[in-house]
């Protein structure tokens, strides 16, 4: 029985059972196969019947790898972690000092604000009532016993210039808001053309019927715009003075009524916002009491927190709007009640005429500051969104 012959056994290998059975076959194999000198690892004979295996890299690294708890995470856990990372990334972007909101400069906001007629009106109103407030304090100081006496000439000239500037700003603001009756007229005409009765029956309703059935705020804004234009044309000398005074009183009463309507709408809107805010706070409280944390449910809690911040900010500006409307109400109330008795019925009822200038100046300056701040914030948000996109 012939023994199995290995083609290569190494220089120090001694086989006790190997007998050369076929020297020619062995020489053929040995002449065609020359093993490398490095025999530290297993080498396969390429002339064998089995094909050589494809070398694969080891899954084990040179260093020791310590597996964490993430290998036991399910797909839901990984999805929650990815959502948590996305929420944290978005918060980091919002809190970065170089974000889009911080990149918006004040000069850019004022430039966009002063592009519109409404923004220029608010800026001129702020300047006008700041001058009025200065004159009010100046009059109070100079009329006191401690400062009575001969005043310098430049002071009288300054007061005269400021008074002329206040009148000029007032007329400029009235010219800026000319033709403010066009937006409500456009909405009324759009409602008239889209009347379902006219499309079904093929018969158009009268335009007067549409005007009478228009929403009260829209109708008040339309009449107020026409009356304001008539009063402005009277100051410019186009219409008579008597007609201008009547139009001015009508504009004041329309402004008074529209301010009351806006206060009611503001109260309703704030009640809706407070209801939504209460729902979000209740949801956050129930999640906290149930043991839900930001780590276990990051997406819902983070979205609720963002929604709560947004609602609180909206409620803040609604309160600012309400305070501005109250200042407008005080201003127009004092102006309408300070007219002569034969021109205003309310004067006979309330007999209110004292401190007219002081009340109007303080209310007008507060209203100008609040409306300018609100408009500034609106333009700033628009600019930050445009920079983001």
Number of C-alpha atoms within 10 A of each C-alpha: 5 10 10 11 15 9 14 14 10 10 6 6 8 9 10 6 9 12 12 11 13 10 9 10 10 15 12 10 14 13 9 9 14 11 14 7 7 8 9 6 6 7 11 12 15 10 11 8 7 9 10 12 7 6 6 6 7 7 6 8 8 7 6 7 8 5 7 7 6 9 7 8 9 10 9 9 13 12 11 17 17 14 16 20 14 14 16 15 12 12 13 12 13 14 12 12 11 11 15 18 19 13 12 16 12 12 9 12 20 17 12 16 22 14 10 11 15 16 21 19 22 22 19 18 24 22 18 24 24 20 18 22 19 14 17 15 12 13 12 11 13 13 12 9 8 8 11 10 9 6 10 8 8 9 11 11 11 12 16 12 12 17 16 12 15 20 13 13 19 17 14 16 21 17 17 16 17 17 13 17 21 14 14 20 17 11 12 22 15 11 14 20 14 11 14 12 11 13 11 9 8 9 9 14 13 9 13 10 10 16 17 11 11 17 12 14 16 18 20 22 22 20 19 25 23 19 23 27 23 23 27 24 19 19 16 13 11 12 14 14 15 11 13 22 18 15 20 21 19 19 25 20 16 23 22 21 18 21 22 17 14 15 19 13 13 17 14 12 14 19 13 13 17 16 12 15 20 14 14 19 16 12 15 20 12 12 16 13 10 9 9 15 13 14 11 14 15 21 19 16 20 17 13 18 14 13 16 19 13 13 17 15 12 15 19 13 16 18 15 17 19 21 17 23 22 18 23 22 21 18 22 22 18 21 17 23 21 18 16 12 13 8 15 14 13 15 18 13 10 9 11 16 14 10 9 14 16 14 15 22 21 19 22 25 21 20 26 24 19 22 22 21 14 16 16 17 15 13 18 21 15 14 19 18 12 10 13 10 6
